[in-house]
Amino acid sequence: MKLNDYFWGSLSLFAQVVEGNNGNLFSVSVCRNDDDETMLEIFSEHSITESVLKELVSYIRKVFCWCRPKYICVWPAPASPQAQQLLLLPGARAVDSLLGSQAPLLDVSNTLKADISVQPFEFEKDWPWYEQEYNQFLTENPAMASIVPISDKEELSESIEAGLCSMAFYKGQPLGMVMGEASEELGFDGLLVSDIFIAKQFRGQGLASPMQRLYYQLHEANFEFFFGYINAANKPSFNNALKQGRSLLRQELNLPAQLFI
């Protein structure tokens, strides 16, 4: 459908491919974010600017006239001029971030090997510690509940069964855990790191990096790509991923819909 070809029969609950007046194609759908807020999500291989969004949204809202979006969700190239300009809009925020690295570029050096050790996560023994520490973290940081929710038991069990969940210790004391799963995202034989957690008593001591690197060492021979999704609001985890050699590959931006309606 072209922007200037709108008709009432095009009303839809499903994703639509929209052709702009210049011939560029955009995939548009309605979705919900982690805070259960309605969004219009727009994908395209072409640059998405503020002016392009204003043109698109005025039309798209007619197609999806039944919804009242709070945000417009877009995925510009990380650090591109378009992304930087969109982030300057009032109320704009970076959200989901994909950070990854091919194995040869990943930093697996570790200067604290004598003090940090990792071993397979044992559900019966280690889950009570993990659950207690994580719930304490979320109680003290309620705003992070939707950003870094606790991993559920089924996910954890699957990671343990695949041999991809590790418990870390610092000088014999529980330090944290790292959980992953095999994934072929982006066409690579990859390891998706889905949970990294540090005990409260060890946060801010520079132990997260060596713990992760030991985990990478365990699996670097079996995977060619290491990556994970991190909310941009989770600055400690975001910055720590960069320290291990992972790069920002994809970035979700949420823009207030009222700017374009």
CYANA upper distance limits for C-alpha pairs under 8 A (distance plus 0.5 A):
  1 MET  CA      5 ASP  CA      6.82
  1 MET  CA      6 TYR  CA      7.73
  1 MET  CA     17 VAL  CA      7.43
  1 MET  CA     18 VAL  CA      5.63
  1 MET  CA     19 GLU  CA      6.24
  2 LYS  CA      6 TYR  CA      7.67
  2 LYS  CA     18 VAL  CA      6.45
  2 LYS  CA     19 GLU  CA      5.13
  2 LYS  CA     20 GLY  CA      6.26
  2 LYS  CA     21 ASN  CA      7.01
  3 LEU  CA     18 VAL  CA      7.67
  3 LEU  CA     19 GLU  CA      7.10
  3 LEU  CA     20 GLY  CA      6.24
  3 LEU  CA     21 ASN  CA      6.74
  3 LEU  CA     56 LEU  CA      7.75
  3 LEU  CA     59 TYR  CA      6.53
  4 ASN  CA     21 ASN  CA      7.87
  6 TYR  CA     10 SER  CA      7.66
  6 TYR  CA     59 TYR  CA      8.00
  6 TYR  CA     62 LYS  CA      8.41
  6 TYR  CA     63 VAL  CA      8.25
  8 TRP  CA     63 VAL  CA      8.18
 10 SER  CA     63 VAL  CA      6.60
 11 LEU  CA     62 LYS  CA      8.04
 11 LEU  CA     63 VAL  CA      5.26
 11 LEU  CA     64 PHE  CA      6.73
 11 LEU  CA     65 CYS  CA      7.96
 12 SER  CA     16 GLN  CA      8.48
 12 SER  CA     63 VAL  CA      6.87
 12 SER  CA     64 PHE  CA      6.77
 13 LEU  CA     30 VAL  CA      8.33
 13 LEU  CA     64 PHE  CA      7.62
 14 PHE  CA     29 SER  CA      7.02
 14 PHE  CA     30 VAL  CA      8.19
 15 ALA  CA     27 SER  CA      7.41
 15 ALA  CA     28 VAL  CA      6.02
 15 ALA  CA     29 SER  CA      4.78
 15 ALA  CA     30 VAL  CA      7.70
 16 GLN  CA     27 SER  CA      6.28
 16 GLN  CA     28 VAL  CA      5.76
 16 GLN  CA     29 SER  CA      6.90
 17 VAL  CA     25 LEU  CA      7.15
 17 VAL  CA     26 PHE  CA      6.08
 17 VAL  CA     27 SER  CA      5.02
 17 VAL  CA     28 VAL  CA      6.76
 18 VAL  CA     25 LEU  CA      6.16
 18 VAL  CA     26 PHE  CA      5.60
 18 VAL  CA     27 SER  CA      6.76
 18 VAL  CA     28 VAL  CA      7.69
 19 GLU  CA     23 GLY  CA      6.15
 19 GLU  CA     24 ASN  CA      6.09
 19 GLU  CA     25 LEU  CA      5.03
 19 GLU  CA     26 PHE  CA      6.82
 20 GLY  CA     24 ASN  CA      5.71
 20 GLY  CA     25 LEU  CA      6.74
 20 GLY  CA     26 PHE  CA      8.08
 20 GLY  CA     56 LEU  CA      7.95
 24 ASN  CA     46 HIS  CA      7.56
 25 LEU  CA     44 SER  CA      7.04
 25 LEU  CA     46 HIS  CA      8.46
 26 PHE  CA     42 ILE  CA      7.04
 26 PHE  CA     43 PHE  CA      6.19
 26 PHE  CA     44 SER  CA      5.41
 27 SER  CA     42 ILE  CA      6.19
 27 SER  CA     43 PHE  CA      5.57
 27 SER  CA     44 SER  CA      6.93
 28 VAL  CA     40 LEU  CA      7.36
 28 VAL  CA     41 GLU  CA      6.11
 28 VAL  CA     42 ILE  CA      5.18
 28 VAL  CA     43 PHE  CA      7.06
 28 VAL  CA     60 ILE  CA      8.39
 29 SER  CA     40 LEU  CA      6.30
 29 SER  CA     41 GLU  CA      5.85
 29 SER  CA     42 ILE  CA      7.35
 30 VAL  CA     38 THR  CA      7.58
 30 VAL  CA     39 MET  CA      6.26
 30 VAL  CA     40 LEU  CA      5.25
 30 VAL  CA     41 GLU  CA      6.61
 30 VAL  CA     64 PHE  CA      8.42
 30 VAL  CA     67 CYS  CA      8.48
 31 CYS  CA     38 THR  CA      6.44
 31 CYS  CA     39 MET  CA      5.84
 31 CYS  CA     40 LEU  CA      6.91
 31 CYS  CA     41 GLU  CA      7.29
 32 ARG  CA     36 ASP  CA      5.85
 32 ARG  CA     37 GLU  CA      5.74
 32 ARG  CA     38 THR  CA      5.20
 32 ARG  CA     39 MET  CA      6.30
 33 ASN  CA     37 GLU  CA      6.00
 33 ASN  CA     38 THR  CA      7.32
 33 ASN  CA     39 MET  CA      7.69
 34 ASP  CA    146 SER  CA      6.60
 34 ASP  CA    147 ILE  CA      8.30
 35 ASP  CA    146 SER  CA      7.30
 37 GLU  CA     69 PRO  CA      8.12
 37 GLU  CA     70 LYS  CA      7.04
 37 GLU  CA     71 TYR  CA      8.46
 38 THR  CA     67 CYS  CA      8.19
 38 THR  CA     68 ARG  CA      7.41
 38 THR  CA     69 PRO  CA      5.31
 38 THR  CA     70 LYS  CA      6.20
 38 THR  CA     71 TYR  CA      7.40
 39 MET  CA     69 PRO  CA      5.25
 39 MET  CA     70 LYS  CA      6.30
 39 MET  CA     71 TYR  CA      5.29
 39 MET  CA     72 ILE  CA      6.05
 39 MET  CA     73 CYS  CA      6.89
 40 LEU  CA     69 PRO  CA      6.69
 40 LEU  CA     71 TYR  CA      7.06
 40 LEU  CA     72 ILE  CA      5.44
 40 LEU  CA     73 CYS  CA      6.46
 41 GLU  CA     72 ILE  CA      6.46
 41 GLU  CA     73 CYS  CA      4.98
 41 GLU  CA     74 VAL  CA      6.58
 42 ILE  CA     72 ILE  CA      7.99
 42 ILE  CA     73 CYS  CA      6.65
 42 ILE  CA     74 VAL  CA      5.83
 42 ILE  CA     75 TRP  CA      8.19
 43 PHE  CA     74 VAL  CA      6.92
 43 PHE  CA     75 TRP  CA      7.20
 44 SER  CA     48 ILE  CA      8.16
 47 SER  CA     76 PRO  CA      7.52
 47 SER  CA     82 GLN  CA      7.55
 48 ILE  CA     52 VAL  CA      6.45
 48 ILE  CA     53 LEU  CA      7.22
 48 ILE  CA     74 VAL  CA      8.37
 48 ILE  CA     76 PRO  CA      7.29
 48 ILE  CA     82 GLN  CA      7.34
 49 THR  CA     53 LEU  CA      6.69
 49 THR  CA     82 GLN  CA      6.41
 49 THR  CA     85 GLN  CA      8.47
 49 THR  CA     86 LEU  CA      7.62
 50 GLU  CA     54 LYS  CA      6.80
 50 GLU  CA     86 LEU  CA      7.27
 51 SER  CA     55 GLU  CA      6.94
 52 VAL  CA     56 LEU  CA      6.69
 53 LEU  CA     57 VAL  CA      6.26
 53 LEU  CA    260 PHE  CA      7.50
 54 LYS  CA     58 SER  CA      6.81
 54 LYS  CA    260 PHE  CA      5.61
 54 LYS  CA    261 ILE  CA      8.07
 55 GLU  CA     59 TYR  CA      7.53
 56 LEU  CA     60 ILE  CA      6.46
 57 VAL  CA     61 ARG  CA      6.35
 57 VAL  CA    260 PHE  CA      6.96
 57 VAL  CA    261 ILE  CA      7.48
 58 SER  CA     62 LYS  CA      7.68
 58 SER  CA    260 PHE  CA      7.88
 58 SER  CA    261 ILE  CA      6.98
 59 TYR  CA     63 VAL  CA      7.38
 60 ILE  CA     64 PHE  CA      6.67
 61 ARG  CA     65 CYS  CA      5.66
 61 ARG  CA     67 CYS  CA      8.40
 69 PRO  CA    257 ALA  CA      6.80
 70 LYS  CA    256 PRO  CA      6.53
 70 LYS  CA    257 ALA  CA      5.83
 70 LYS  CA    258 GLN  CA      7.91
 71 TYR  CA    254 ASN  CA      6.21
 71 TYR  CA    255 LEU  CA      5.68
 71 TYR  CA    256 PRO  CA      5.00
 71 TYR  CA    257 ALA  CA      5.05
 71 TYR  CA    258 GLN  CA      8.42
 72 ILE  CA    254 ASN  CA      6.19
 72 ILE  CA    255 LEU  CA      5.51
 72 ILE  CA    256 PRO  CA      6.73
 72 ILE  CA    257 ALA  CA      5.87
 73 CYS  CA    252 GLU  CA      7.37
 73 CYS  CA    253 LEU  CA      6.20
 73 CYS  CA    254 ASN  CA      5.17
 73 CYS  CA    255 LEU  CA      6.84
 74 VAL  CA    252 GLU  CA      6.48
 74 VAL  CA    253 LEU  CA      5.90
 74 VAL  CA    254 ASN  CA      7.19
 74 VAL  CA    255 LEU  CA      8.49
 75 TRP  CA    250 ARG  CA      7.57
 75 TRP  CA    251 GLN  CA      6.23
 75 TRP  CA    252 GLU  CA      5.33
 75 TRP  CA    253 LEU  CA      6.65
 76 PRO  CA     80 SER  CA      7.74
 76 PRO  CA     82 GLN  CA      7.25
 76 PRO  CA     83 ALA  CA      5.96
 76 PRO  CA    250 ARG  CA      8.33
 76 PRO  CA    251 GLN  CA      7.34
 76 PRO  CA    252 GLU  CA      7.93
 76 PRO  CA    253 LEU  CA      8.24
 77 ALA  CA     82 GLN  CA      8.27
 77 ALA  CA     83 ALA  CA      7.09
 77 ALA  CA    249 LEU  CA      8.47
 77 ALA  CA    250 ARG  CA      7.17
 77 ALA  CA    251 GLN  CA      7.62
 78 PRO  CA     83 ALA  CA      6.96
 78 PRO  CA    248 LEU  CA      7.30
 78 PRO  CA    249 LEU  CA      7.17
 78 PRO  CA    250 ARG  CA      6.55
 78 PRO  CA    251 GLN  CA      6.34
 79 ALA  CA     83 ALA  CA      6.55
 79 ALA  CA     84 GLN  CA      6.84
 80 SER  CA     84 GLN  CA      6.78
 81 PRO  CA     85 GLN  CA      6.58
 82 GLN  CA     86 LEU  CA      6.64
 83 ALA  CA     87 LEU  CA      6.66
 84 GLN  CA     88 LEU  CA      7.09
 85 GLN  CA     89 LEU  CA      7.64
 86 LEU  CA     92 ALA  CA      7.55
 86 LEU  CA    255 LEU  CA      8.33
 87 LEU  CA     92 ALA  CA      5.79
 87 LEU  CA     93 ARG  CA      6.85
 87 LEU  CA     94 ALA  CA      7.90
 87 LEU  CA    253 LEU  CA      8.10
 88 LEU  CA     92 ALA  CA      7.33
 89 LEU  CA    255 LEU  CA      8.15
 90 PRO  CA    256 PRO  CA      8.35
 91 GLY  CA    255 LEU  CA      7.16
 91 GLY  CA    256 PRO  CA      6.64
 92 ALA  CA    253 LEU  CA      7.56
 92 ALA  CA    254 ASN  CA      6.37
 92 ALA  CA    255 LEU  CA      5.13
 92 ALA  CA    256 PRO  CA      6.96
 93 ARG  CA    253 LEU  CA      6.27
 93 ARG  CA    254 ASN  CA      5.98
 93 ARG  CA    255 LEU  CA      7.22
 94 ALA  CA    231 ASN  CA      8.39
 94 ALA  CA    232 ALA  CA      6.27
 94 ALA  CA    233 ALA  CA      8.09
 94 ALA  CA    251 GLN  CA      7.47
 94 ALA  CA    252 GLU  CA      6.41
 94 ALA  CA    253 LEU  CA      5.08
 94 ALA  CA    254 ASN  CA      6.92
 95 VAL  CA    231 ASN  CA      5.63
 95 VAL  CA    232 ALA  CA      5.56
 95 VAL  CA    233 ALA  CA      7.31
 95 VAL  CA    251 GLN  CA      7.66
 95 VAL  CA    252 GLU  CA      5.90
 95 VAL  CA    253 LEU  CA      6.37
 95 VAL  CA    254 ASN  CA      7.42
 96 ASP  CA    229 TYR  CA      7.01
 96 ASP  CA    230 ILE  CA      6.42
 96 ASP  CA    231 ASN  CA      5.06
 96 ASP  CA    232 ALA  CA      6.71
 96 ASP  CA    251 GLN  CA      6.60
 96 ASP  CA    252 GLU  CA      5.66
 96 ASP  CA    253 LEU  CA      8.26
 97 SER  CA    229 TYR  CA      5.89
 97 SER  CA    230 ILE  CA      5.64
 97 SER  CA    231 ASN  CA      6.23
 97 SER  CA    232 ALA  CA      6.69
 97 SER  CA    248 LEU  CA      7.41
 97 SER  CA    249 LEU  CA      8.15
 97 SER  CA    250 ARG  CA      6.30
 97 SER  CA    251 GLN  CA      5.16
 97 SER  CA    252 GLU  CA      6.79
 98 LEU  CA    227 PHE  CA      7.58
 98 LEU  CA    228 GLY  CA      6.35
 98 LEU  CA    229 TYR  CA      5.13
 98 LEU  CA    230 ILE  CA      7.02
 98 LEU  CA    248 LEU  CA      6.44
 98 LEU  CA    249 LEU  CA      6.06
 98 LEU  CA    250 ARG  CA      5.51
 98 LEU  CA    251 GLN  CA      6.98
 99 LEU  CA    227 PHE  CA      6.02
 99 LEU  CA    228 GLY  CA      6.15
 99 LEU  CA    229 TYR  CA      6.88
 99 LEU  CA    230 ILE  CA      7.93
 99 LEU  CA    241 ALA  CA      7.64
 99 LEU  CA    242 LEU  CA      8.27
 99 LEU  CA    246 ARG  CA      6.09
 99 LEU  CA    247 SER  CA      5.58
 99 LEU  CA    248 LEU  CA      4.94
 99 LEU  CA    249 LEU  CA      6.10
 99 LEU  CA    250 ARG  CA      7.74
100 GLY  CA    225 PHE  CA      7.58
100 GLY  CA    226 PHE  CA      6.00
100 GLY  CA    227 PHE  CA      4.32
100 GLY  CA    228 GLY  CA      6.91
100 GLY  CA    246 ARG  CA      5.03
100 GLY  CA    247 SER  CA      5.89
100 GLY  CA    248 LEU  CA      7.24
100 GLY  CA    249 LEU  CA      7.25
101 SER  CA    105 LEU  CA      6.72
101 SER  CA    106 LEU  CA      6.46
101 SER  CA    225 PHE  CA      6.27
101 SER  CA    226 PHE  CA      5.95
101 SER  CA    227 PHE  CA      6.81
101 SER  CA    245 GLY  CA      7.01
101 SER  CA    246 ARG  CA      5.14
101 SER  CA    247 SER  CA      6.76
102 GLN  CA    106 LEU  CA      7.01
102 GLN  CA    224 GLU  CA      6.16
102 GLN  CA    225 PHE  CA      4.82
102 GLN  CA    226 PHE  CA      6.76
103 ALA  CA    220 GLU  CA      6.93
103 ALA  CA    223 PHE  CA      7.72
103 ALA  CA    224 GLU  CA      5.52
103 ALA  CA    225 PHE  CA      5.94
103 ALA  CA    226 PHE  CA      7.17
105 LEU  CA    245 GLY  CA      6.76
105 LEU  CA    246 ARG  CA      8.48
106 LEU  CA    226 PHE  CA      8.43
106 LEU  CA    244 GLN  CA      6.57
106 LEU  CA    245 GLY  CA      5.35
106 LEU  CA    246 ARG  CA      7.14
107 ASP  CA    213 ARG  CA      7.41
107 ASP  CA    243 LYS  CA      8.48
107 ASP  CA    244 GLN  CA      5.51
107 ASP  CA    245 GLY  CA      6.04
108 VAL  CA    213 ARG  CA      5.07
108 VAL  CA    214 LEU  CA      7.30
108 VAL  CA    216 TYR  CA      6.74
108 VAL  CA    217 GLN  CA      6.45
108 VAL  CA    244 GLN  CA      7.82
109 SER  CA    210 PRO  CA      8.16
109 SER  CA    213 ARG  CA      6.96
110 ASN  CA    210 PRO  CA      5.76
110 ASN  CA    213 ARG  CA      6.86
110 ASN  CA    214 LEU  CA      7.42
111 THR  CA    210 PRO  CA      7.68
112 LEU  CA    116 ILE  CA      6.57
112 LEU  CA    210 PRO  CA      7.13
113 LYS  CA    117 SER  CA      7.33
113 LYS  CA    210 PRO  CA      8.41
113 LYS  CA    214 LEU  CA      8.50
115 ASP  CA    170 TYR  CA      6.00
115 ASP  CA    171 LYS  CA      5.62
116 ILE  CA    168 ALA  CA      7.40
116 ILE  CA    169 PHE  CA      6.06
116 ILE  CA    170 TYR  CA      5.08
116 ILE  CA    171 LYS  CA      6.95
116 ILE  CA    210 PRO  CA      8.26
116 ILE  CA    211 MET  CA      7.43
117 SER  CA    168 ALA  CA      6.18
117 SER  CA    169 PHE  CA      5.81
117 SER  CA    170 TYR  CA      7.19
117 SER  CA    211 MET  CA      8.44
117 SER  CA    214 LEU  CA      8.27
118 VAL  CA    166 SER  CA      6.66
118 VAL  CA    167 MET  CA      6.04
118 VAL  CA    168 ALA  CA      4.80
118 VAL  CA    169 PHE  CA      6.74
118 VAL  CA    211 MET  CA      8.38
118 VAL  CA    214 LEU  CA      7.75
118 VAL  CA    215 TYR  CA      7.86
119 GLN  CA    166 SER  CA      6.02
119 GLN  CA    167 MET  CA      5.96
119 GLN  CA    168 ALA  CA      7.05
120 PRO  CA    160 ILE  CA      7.94
120 PRO  CA    163 GLY  CA      7.60
120 PRO  CA    164 LEU  CA      8.42
120 PRO  CA    165 CYS  CA      6.67
120 PRO  CA    166 SER  CA      5.09
120 PRO  CA    167 MET  CA      6.46
121 PHE  CA    126 ASP  CA      6.96
121 PHE  CA    160 ILE  CA      7.00
121 PHE  CA    165 CYS  CA      6.06
121 PHE  CA    166 SER  CA      5.18
121 PHE  CA    167 MET  CA      5.39
121 PHE  CA    177 MET  CA      8.26
122 GLU  CA    126 ASP  CA      6.01
122 GLU  CA    127 TRP  CA      7.95
122 GLU  CA    160 ILE  CA      8.08
123 PHE  CA    127 TRP  CA      5.65
123 PHE  CA    157 SER  CA      7.84
123 PHE  CA    160 ILE  CA      8.38
124 GLU  CA    128 PRO  CA      8.05
125 LYS  CA    129 TRP  CA      8.36
126 ASP  CA    130 TYR  CA      6.78
126 ASP  CA    167 MET  CA      8.21
127 TRP  CA    131 GLU  CA      6.42
128 PRO  CA    132 GLN  CA      6.57
129 TRP  CA    133 GLU  CA      6.61
130 TYR  CA    134 TYR  CA      6.44
130 TYR  CA    177 MET  CA      8.46
131 GLU  CA    135 ASN  CA      6.50
131 GLU  CA    150 ILE  CA      8.30
132 GLN  CA    136 GLN  CA      6.67
133 GLU  CA    137 PHE  CA      6.76
133 GLU  CA    199 ALA  CA      6.95
133 GLU  CA    200 LYS  CA      7.89
134 TYR  CA    138 LEU  CA      6.78
134 TYR  CA    150 ILE  CA      7.07
134 TYR  CA    197 PHE  CA      8.45
135 ASN  CA    139 THR  CA      6.53
135 ASN  CA    150 ILE  CA      8.31
136 GLN  CA    140 GLU  CA      6.74
137 PHE  CA    141 ASN  CA      6.45
137 PHE  CA    200 LYS  CA      8.01
138 LEU  CA    142 PRO  CA      5.65
138 LEU  CA    143 ALA  CA      8.40
138 LEU  CA    144 MET  CA      7.04
138 LEU  CA    145 ALA  CA      6.42
141 ASN  CA    145 ALA  CA      7.92
143 ALA  CA    147 ILE  CA      8.24
144 MET  CA    148 VAL  CA      6.24
144 MET  CA    149 PRO  CA      7.93
145 ALA  CA    149 PRO  CA      5.72
147 ILE  CA    231 ASN  CA      6.78
147 ILE  CA    233 ALA  CA      8.24
147 ILE  CA    234 ASN  CA      7.84
151 SER  CA    155 GLU  CA      7.06
151 SER  CA    156 LEU  CA      7.13
151 SER  CA    195 ASP  CA      7.71
152 ASP  CA    156 LEU  CA      6.82
153 LYS  CA    157 SER  CA      6.48
154 GLU  CA    158 GLU  CA      6.74
155 GLU  CA    159 SER  CA      6.80
156 LEU  CA    160 ILE  CA      6.67
156 LEU  CA    165 CYS  CA      7.98
156 LEU  CA    179 MET  CA      7.83
157 SER  CA    161 GLU  CA      6.60
158 GLU  CA    162 ALA  CA      6.75
159 SER  CA    163 GLY  CA      6.79
159 SER  CA    164 LEU  CA      5.69
159 SER  CA    165 CYS  CA      5.92
159 SER  CA    179 MET  CA      7.00
159 SER  CA    180 GLY  CA      6.62
159 SER  CA    181 GLU  CA      6.41
160 ILE  CA    164 LEU  CA      6.34
160 ILE  CA    165 CYS  CA      5.58
160 ILE  CA    166 SER  CA      8.49
162 ALA  CA    181 GLU  CA      8.03
164 LEU  CA    179 MET  CA      6.60
164 LEU  CA    180 GLY  CA      5.80
164 LEU  CA    181 GLU  CA      6.87
165 CYS  CA    177 MET  CA      7.90
165 CYS  CA    178 VAL  CA      6.31
165 CYS  CA    179 MET  CA      4.81
165 CYS  CA    180 GLY  CA      6.59
166 SER  CA    177 MET  CA      6.12
166 SER  CA    178 VAL  CA      5.85
166 SER  CA    179 MET  CA      6.92
166 SER  CA    215 TYR  CA      7.78
167 MET  CA    174 PRO  CA      8.11
167 MET  CA    175 LEU  CA      8.26
167 MET  CA    176 GLY  CA      6.57
167 MET  CA    177 MET  CA      4.98
167 MET  CA    178 VAL  CA      7.18
168 ALA  CA    174 PRO  CA      6.73
168 ALA  CA    175 LEU  CA      5.82
168 ALA  CA    176 GLY  CA      5.66
168 ALA  CA    177 MET  CA      6.13
168 ALA  CA    178 VAL  CA      8.38
168 ALA  CA    211 MET  CA      7.30
169 PHE  CA    173 GLN  CA      5.65
169 PHE  CA    174 PRO  CA      5.03
169 PHE  CA    175 LEU  CA      5.15
169 PHE  CA    176 GLY  CA      7.41
170 TYR  CA    174 PRO  CA      6.93
170 TYR  CA    175 LEU  CA      6.01
174 PRO  CA    199 ALA  CA      7.87
175 LEU  CA    198 ILE  CA      6.43
175 LEU  CA    199 ALA  CA      6.04
175 LEU  CA    202 PHE  CA      7.24
176 GLY  CA    196 ILE  CA      7.99
176 GLY  CA    197 PHE  CA      5.74
176 GLY  CA    198 ILE  CA      4.80
176 GLY  CA    199 ALA  CA      6.04
177 MET  CA    195 ASP  CA      8.22
177 MET  CA    196 ILE  CA      6.36
177 MET  CA    197 PHE  CA      5.86
177 MET  CA    198 ILE  CA      7.33
178 VAL  CA    193 VAL  CA      7.84
178 VAL  CA    194 SER  CA      8.38
178 VAL  CA    195 ASP  CA      6.19
178 VAL  CA    196 ILE  CA      5.07
178 VAL  CA    197 PHE  CA      7.09
178 VAL  CA    212 GLN  CA      7.78
178 VAL  CA    215 TYR  CA      7.76
179 MET  CA    193 VAL  CA      6.44
179 MET  CA    194 SER  CA      6.25
179 MET  CA    195 ASP  CA      5.50
179 MET  CA    196 ILE  CA      6.97
180 GLY  CA    191 LEU  CA      6.89
180 GLY  CA    192 LEU  CA      5.84
180 GLY  CA    193 VAL  CA      4.70
180 GLY  CA    194 SER  CA      5.70
180 GLY  CA    195 ASP  CA      7.39
181 GLU  CA    191 LEU  CA      6.23
181 GLU  CA    192 LEU  CA      5.75
181 GLU  CA    193 VAL  CA      7.13
181 GLU  CA    194 SER  CA      7.72
182 ALA  CA    189 ASP  CA      8.05
182 ALA  CA    190 GLY  CA      6.42
182 ALA  CA    191 LEU  CA      5.26
182 ALA  CA    192 LEU  CA      6.60
183 SER  CA    188 PHE  CA      8.26
183 SER  CA    189 ASP  CA      7.00
183 SER  CA    190 GLY  CA      5.56
183 SER  CA    191 LEU  CA      6.24
183 SER  CA    192 LEU  CA      6.56
184 GLU  CA    188 PHE  CA      5.58
184 GLU  CA    189 ASP  CA      5.67
184 GLU  CA    190 GLY  CA      6.07
185 GLU  CA    189 ASP  CA      8.31
185 GLU  CA    190 GLY  CA      7.39
188 PHE  CA    224 GLU  CA      7.21
188 PHE  CA    225 PHE  CA      6.67
189 ASP  CA    223 PHE  CA      6.13
189 ASP  CA    224 GLU  CA      6.19
189 ASP  CA    225 PHE  CA      6.81
190 GLY  CA    223 PHE  CA      5.83
190 GLY  CA    224 GLU  CA      6.30
190 GLY  CA    225 PHE  CA      4.89
190 GLY  CA    226 PHE  CA      6.18
190 GLY  CA    227 PHE  CA      7.91
191 LEU  CA    223 PHE  CA      6.76
191 LEU  CA    225 PHE  CA      6.75
191 LEU  CA    226 PHE  CA      5.48
191 LEU  CA    227 PHE  CA      6.93
192 LEU  CA    226 PHE  CA      6.66
192 LEU  CA    227 PHE  CA      5.64
192 LEU  CA    228 GLY  CA      5.79
193 VAL  CA    226 PHE  CA      7.76
193 VAL  CA    227 PHE  CA      6.56
193 VAL  CA    228 GLY  CA      5.51
193 VAL  CA    229 TYR  CA      8.46
194 SER  CA    228 GLY  CA      6.60
194 SER  CA    229 TYR  CA      7.76
198 ILE  CA    202 PHE  CA      7.21
198 ILE  CA    203 ARG  CA      6.79
198 ILE  CA    208 ALA  CA      7.41
199 ALA  CA    203 ARG  CA      7.07
202 PHE  CA    207 LEU  CA      7.66
203 ARG  CA    207 LEU  CA      7.95
203 ARG  CA    208 ALA  CA      8.32
206 GLY  CA    210 PRO  CA      8.37
207 LEU  CA    211 MET  CA      6.68
208 ALA  CA    212 GLN  CA      6.71
208 ALA  CA    240 ASN  CA      7.91
209 SER  CA    213 ARG  CA      6.70
209 SER  CA    240 ASN  CA      7.04
209 SER  CA    243 LYS  CA      7.82
209 SER  CA    244 GLN  CA      7.40
210 PRO  CA    214 LEU  CA      6.69
211 MET  CA    215 TYR  CA      7.00
212 GLN  CA    216 TYR  CA      6.73
212 GLN  CA    244 GLN  CA      8.49
213 ARG  CA    217 GLN  CA      6.61
213 ARG  CA    244 GLN  CA      7.78
214 LEU  CA    218 LEU  CA      6.99
215 TYR  CA    219 HIS  CA      7.37
216 TYR  CA    220 GLU  CA      6.13
217 GLN  CA    221 ALA  CA      8.44
219 HIS  CA    223 PHE  CA      7.01
220 GLU  CA    224 GLU  CA      7.64
226 PHE  CA    246 ARG  CA      8.33
227 PHE  CA    246 ARG  CA      7.68
230 ILE  CA    234 ASN  CA      7.42
230 ILE  CA    237 SER  CA      7.59
230 ILE  CA    238 PHE  CA      6.69
231 ASN  CA    238 PHE  CA      7.98
232 ALA  CA    238 PHE  CA      7.03
234 ASN  CA    238 PHE  CA      6.58
235 LYS  CA    239 ASN  CA      6.41
236 PRO  CA    240 ASN  CA      6.52
237 SER  CA    241 ALA  CA      6.65
238 PHE  CA    242 LEU  CA      7.18
239 ASN  CA    243 LYS  CA      6.97
240 ASN  CA    244 GLN  CA      7.23
241 ALA  CA    245 GLY  CA      7.48
241 ALA  CA    246 ARG  CA      6.17
241 ALA  CA    247 SER  CA      8.35
242 LEU  CA    246 ARG  CA      5.44
242 LEU  CA    247 SER  CA      6.50
242 LEU  CA    248 LEU  CA      8.45
255 LEU  CA    259 LEU  CA      8.26
256 PRO  CA    260 PHE  CA      8.44
257 ALA  CA    261 ILE  CA      6.83
